[in-house]
Amino acid sequence: MEVSAQGDLANFMIPGKLVKGMGGAMDLCSNPDQTKVIVVTDHLDKSGKSKVVHRCALPLTASRAVSRIITDLAVFDVDRIGEGGLRLVELAEGCSVDELRRVTDAEFEVAEQLGSFK
């Protein structure tokens, strides 16, 4: 539901909504130093708000666990170890960096060798 520029993941609870539980997400994210956690999601929620955020507003499933974020608009590498931050490494064809900045809550830097995908 949200992933932050620091690699935090919030994916199991929306306050005020009934959910069945968190499933295995916490287990999958429990050892990010020995595994690579990749979040694959839509870039925007149903309301048009960014799911790639500066800081998660929802309860966290895992802190500083995510290494890569793949959305329908972009692919980001996450600096989960250092000070946090996103690096745009691929951009969807037809989407510009300026357009992506407008729809992304989190700030990001752009890789020198920016790839693209369909």
SVG drawing of the C-alpha trace seen along z (x, -y; Angstrom):
<svg xmlns="http://www.w3.org/2000/svg" viewBox="-14 -18 40 34">
<polyline fill="none" stroke="black" stroke-width="0.4" points="0.0,0.0 3.0,-2.3 6.8,-2.0 9.1,-4.8 12.3,-6.3 14.1,-4.6 12.9,-1.1 10.0,-0.9 7.0,1.2 3.4,0.8 1.3,3.4 -1.2,5.0 -3.5,2.6 -5.6,-0.4 -6.9,-2.1 -10.7,-1.7 -10.8,1.2 -11.4,4.8 -8.5,7.0 -7.9,10.7 -4.3,10.2 -0.8,9.5 -0.1,12.9 3.6,13.8 4.9,10.3 6.6,9.8 8.3,13.1 9.5,12.4 11.0,9.0 12.5,10.3 16.1,10.6 16.8,8.0 20.5,8.3 20.4,11.9 17.5,11.5 16.5,8.9 13.0,7.5 11.4,6.1 8.0,4.3 5.9,4.6 2.9,2.3 0.9,-0.3 2.5,-3.7 -0.8,-5.4 -3.6,-4.2 -7.3,-4.3 -7.5,-8.0 -4.5,-9.0 -2.1,-9.3 1.5,-8.1 2.3,-4.7 6.0,-5.7 6.2,-8.1 8.8,-10.0 7.6,-8.4 4.9,-5.8 1.7,-7.0 0.3,-3.5 1.5,-1.0 4.8,0.6 5.2,4.2 9.0,3.8 11.5,1.1 14.4,0.5 13.8,3.8 13.0,2.9 15.9,2.9 13.9,2.2 10.5,0.7 8.9,1.7 5.8,-0.2 3.8,-0.6 5.7,-3.9 9.2,-3.4 11.9,-1.2 13.7,-2.6 16.7,-1.3 16.4,-2.0 19.3,-3.1 17.9,-1.3 21.3,-1.1 22.6,-4.7 20.6,-7.8 17.7,-6.6 16.8,-7.7 15.6,-6.5 17.5,-6.3 15.4,-6.1 16.9,-3.4 14.1,-2.7 11.2,-4.7 8.1,-3.6 8.0,-4.5 5.8,-7.6 6.5,-8.9 8.9,-11.7 11.0,-12.3 9.1,-15.6 5.8,-13.7 7.1,-11.1 8.2,-13.7 4.7,-15.2 3.0,-11.9 5.7,-10.6 5.6,-11.8 9.2,-10.8 12.1,-12.7 14.5,-10.7 17.7,-11.1 18.0,-9.9 20.7,-7.3 23.2,-8.3 22.2,-5.4 18.4,-5.6 16.7,-2.5 13.2,-2.3 10.4,0.4 7.0,0.8"/>
</svg>
